[in-house]
């Protein structure tokens, strides 16, 4: 009897995990289909910075080589990770509110 209960619980938990994963993947697909600007607006500033600190894309949460200066967009989902300051033209995080080189406010006011 103990084995039967264990098997049933394992099946139920496994099914729940698979359904939850499928929902998450569908949500990610819908988010990746949205335009870049809208996707960046939906991400909170703190969430984006926390994910970048972990060296993952803020949009899709997949690993990204942030040290490679040739990469400005996520190779997995296409969200813009880096752009140029409107005043000093330095490369900066697309999520930053201010340029780290000159302190100018990011274009659009919120980065």
C-alpha positions in Angstrom: 0.0 0.0 0.0 2.8 2.4 0.8 4.4 1.9 -2.6 1.1 2.6 -4.3 0.7 5.9 -2.4 4.2 6.9 -3.3 3.7 6.1 -7.0 0.4 8.1 -7.1 2.0 11.1 -5.4 5.0 11.0 -7.7 2.7 10.9 -10.8 0.6 13.8 -9.5 3.6 15.9 -8.6 5.3 15.1 -11.9 2.2 16.0 -13.9 1.8 19.3 -12.0 5.5 20.1 -12.8 5.1 19.3 -16.5 2.0 21.4 -16.8 3.6 24.3 -14.9 6.7 24.1 -17.1 4.5 24.1 -20.3 2.7 27.2 -19.0 6.0 29.0 -18.3 7.4 28.1 -21.8 4.2 29.4 -23.5 4.4 32.6 -21.5 8.1 33.0 -22.6 7.2 32.4 -26.3 4.5 35.1 -26.1 6.9 37.5 -24.4 9.6 36.9 -27.0 7.0 37.6 -29.8 6.5 41.2 -28.4 8.5 44.1 -29.7 11.8 44.8 -28.0 10.7 48.2 -26.5 7.5 46.7 -25.0 9.4 43.8 -23.4 11.9 46.2 -21.8 9.1 48.3 -20.4 7.5 45.3 -18.8 10.7 44.4 -16.9 11.2 46.3 -13.7 14.5 48.1 -13.4 15.5 46.1 -10.3 14.6 42.8 -11.9 16.6 43.6 -15.1 19.7 44.6 -13.1 19.5 41.5 -10.8 19.3 39.2 -13.8 22.2 41.0 -15.6 24.2 40.6 -12.4 23.7 36.9 -12.7 24.9 37.1 -16.3 21.6 36.0 -17.7 19.3 37.8 -20.1 16.6 39.8 -18.3 14.1 38.8 -21.0 14.5 35.0 -21.3 16.8 34.3 -18.4 19.3 32.3 -20.5 23.0 32.7 -20.1 24.6 35.6 -22.0 28.3 36.6 -22.3 28.0 40.2 -21.1 31.7 40.8 -21.3 31.7 40.4 -25.1 31.4 44.0 -26.4 30.3 42.8 -29.8 27.0 41.5 -28.3 24.3 44.2 -27.9 21.3 41.9 -28.2 20.4 38.6 -26.5 21.3 35.8 -29.0 18.4 33.7 -27.7 15.4 36.1 -27.6 16.7 39.3 -29.3 16.0 41.8 -26.5 18.4 44.8 -26.5 20.9 44.5 -23.7 23.3 47.4 -24.5 22.9 50.7 -26.4 24.7 54.0 -26.7 24.4 57.1 -24.6 22.7 59.9 -26.5 25.3 62.4 -25.3 28.7 60.8 -25.0 28.1 57.7 -27.2 29.5 55.3 -24.6 28.1 51.8 -24.6 25.7 51.3 -21.6 23.1 48.9 -20.4 19.8 49.4 -22.2 18.1 49.0 -18.8 20.2 51.7 -17.0 18.4 55.0 -16.2 21.6 57.0 -16.5 24.8 56.7 -18.5 27.6 55.4 -16.3 30.2 57.4 -18.2 28.7 60.9 -18.2 25.6 60.7 -16.0 23.1 61.8 -18.7 19.6 60.5 -18.4 18.8 57.6 -20.7 16.7 58.3 -23.8 13.0 58.0 -22.9 13.7 59.0 -19.3 13.6 55.4 -17.9 16.0 53.5 -20.0 
